[in-house]
Amino acid sequence: MADDVLSAGLASLGIECSPAQQRQLLRFVDLLQKWNRVYNLTAISGRDRMLTYHLLDSLAILPWIPANGHFLDVGTGAGLPGIPLSILQPQAHWLLLDSNGKKTRFVQQAVAELGLTQVQVVNCRVEDYHAESEFDVILSRAYASLADFESSVNHLCTTRTCLMSMKTRLAPSESAALGNGNYKLETFELRVPGITEPRSLVTLKRINRSLEA
């Protein structure tokens, strides 16, 4: 049963989840599965596979997500990882951004049905988006190369903004493409229950040269 897959996966990840939050996560998968039949939101089909490859995969980075703050999910697609993370971090503010109107319409509907009042959905290219407030974390999941990701969100970053990119595996050439040494790069290997393919989280934090001097 899907409930068992989710419960076992959350336990394996060491994530505490209230019954209400677990119901929200399952409801999100139900909505995704329903809309996916018509709008082809994701190549992953089947409820258990969605639970594993979308929910658990998204929630694997929860230990690196602060409990409070202002977060931007770039290229959110069907609301991943933003919606699962926002369910588990209800006190944080989330902005989910994507240029695909079909996908943001689904995300908006899911946000409304799940009662996620702290989540805002924007249909826009990230290069054209200008925020009214600063972001603590800007994250992406299978969105672009590190250099392209950093370049596309640079105008939204402050010296304290942390960039997080969820990837399969980071190639040396990809990290080298960042170039000028303005960032501290760290890679964390992720163990997602039910997924054998490699998963990792890459974080980028700007180096404050004035503090190093």
ABEGO torsion letter per residue (X at the ends): XAAAAAAAAAAAAGBBBBAAAAAAAAAAAAAAAAAAAAAGABABBEAAAAAAAAAAAAAAAAAABBABEBBBBBGAEAGOAAAAAAAABAABBBBBBBABAAAAAAAAAAAAAAGBAABBBBBBBAAABBBABBBABBBBBGABBAAAAAAAAAAABBAABBBBBBBABBBAAAAAAAGAGABBBBBBBBBBBGBABBBBBBBBBBBBAAAAX
